[in-house]
Amino acid sequence: MPSPRSLRRLTVLLLLGGVLLCGGMAYLLAQRMGQAQIQATGLHRLELYTASLQREISKYAFLPGTLELQKDVLSLLSTPSDTSLPRRADSVNAYLEQLNERAGTLSIYVINLQGQVVATSNWRRPDSFMGEDLRFRPYFQDALSTGTGRLFGIGTTRGEPGYYLASALLDGSRTVGVAVTKVSLDQLEQSWSTVEAPVIVTDENGVVILGSVPDWKFTALRPLDEATRKAFDQTLQYNRKALTPLGMKVLSDLDQGARLVRVAREGTEMASVYPVTGRFLTQSRALPGTPWTLTVFSHLARADEAAQSDALIATIGAAFVALLGFMFNQRRRHERDRLRDRLAAREALQAAHDELERKVQQRTADLSRTNERLQSEVQERIRAEGTLRAAQNELVQAGKLAVIGQLSAGVAHELNQPLTALRTLSGNSVRFLERGDLPTVRVNLERIAQLADRMGRITGELRAFARKSTGEPRPVPLRAALTNALAVLEPRIQQTSAQVQLDMAEPEPVAWCDGNRLEQVLVNLINNALDAMAGCATLRVEIRCEQLASTGGEQVHVQVRDLGPGLTEEALAHLFEPFFTTKGSGDGLGLGLALSAGIVRESGGTLSGANHPDGGAVFHLALPAAPRPDADTAPDRP
């Protein structure tokens, strides 16, 4: 069954996922609604642009056919060998010039059946069309074959783009030539440049011939193969323009012929009243009577920003609702837990009351029996008083035996920790064995073996003390000694949730002493620090290790500080005396610090305790440093 912490974590993840899902759905919904609104607006713009373009073209559609009403034009085309041809040509040129000025077109000219211009409105200009051969022009060929011709192209003489309207001229039932009117659509393009969305007109070849963005004109919506480009070179429809790709990529198709596209136009970015790159919604419509297609580009940046804003609002709202639900659930769970704890406390209080009543009755009976026994023992104690005085004198003579007794009690005290660890490790090994976790069982058995070896070393130290000898000193890295000491205390550290802050100087200090005894001292100091912080809000043991030079040579210094209440005056006065302890009954023998001080003294060091200025107790351990590898001789050892 999952733990409450895992359930809370799962609940938080589910709420977070729900909030994100709500935001994502809100973004998609707002994006679709925004695109639908843009699509409706774009359709309206498409209708307006189509109507304006049709009106602009229809104004001049009738003009070429009116030249058929002029007899001079028909005579000029019907009798090319007449001697009065130059005079008639001048008359027609003057007429076309006046008609062009009043109609506001770019040019009006007449072509004979051989494709040569015989009369033109710009006959006075140096770059006049007079005498040019235009039989390669598609509008001329279409007019001869169908009666009318339409073409948007770039002039070969002046390089001026325009819309060519061509109409066959009939003399009775016989075709004698073609009349052409070239119309400029620049004014219409200028009116488009002030609108809120780009608009283009493409011809049957997919080439942009009109557009509100100047940089888009004469670009191709689709790649042009080599054969198509050669055909353009022959007809000179675009006067050898490069016709580079527009850079439009279709992302997806929508309903009603709309599309999502991306325009990534390469080159210099032009100043424009609206964006000309990025994601667009395009809507197209064929222009009646022409092979042209009009397309409106609606930029999606505002719709995306609005969708993001709506999604953010939805996410915040969902997060607020989820937070309220989570807080309500936590409060309900807290109330349930508090009620359960209150009931459990009431039951425990009742049980304690019953137990106290039983003990009071039992203690009363015991006191009654004890009182009777004391009455009978008064006389015996009076007689024993004299014997006690004699025994006190004999205790003075037994001082040396007291040292042995102190060391024996200290060994018993130090063996208590490994025995406790052995019990814990053996119990854990049984559970891990039941789970089939053999690697962990193997590790625990190895630790049990190490603890058994350590107990053997402790009893060996007792024999060494009896012979008045210490352990063999050797270089002991402090990090390794602290690691071993913390490993012994690891279960208690985890149980109390205490923090151990280690500040190890570089290079790592190395002490000259017996490693096992140093670990015993560190275990005692850290264990006492944990005991001192019982009941405190912050449980942290600070350990600082450094190597400093002194008058007697380099020394290794270890400071162990706790965040407890500190040492009392009484404790400071009797800190290292045997059997002195501030712990409760059964929690200690009062020999830990006494034994530690003895070990440190035997290693040629010192151990002292005091109150830290910032609170808590601090113990300072100083030991001789191990000789450096490049030292000629090791320092003298006591």
Beta strands, then each sheet from edge to edge (+ up, - down):
strand 1: 107-112
strand 2: 117-120
strand 3: 148-154
strand 4: 161-171
strand 5: 174-183
strand 6: 199-202
strand 7: 208-211
strand 8: 248-253
strand 9: 259-263
strand 10: 278-286
strand 11: 293-299
strand 12: 474-477
strand 13: 499-504
strand 14: 510-513
strand 15: 540-550
strand 16: 553-561
strand 17: 606-611
strand 18: 617-624
sheet 1: 2+ 1- 5+ 4- 3+
sheet 2: 7+ 6- 11+ 10- 9+ 8-
sheet 3: 12+ 14-
sheet 4: 13+ 15+ 16- 18+ 17-
end
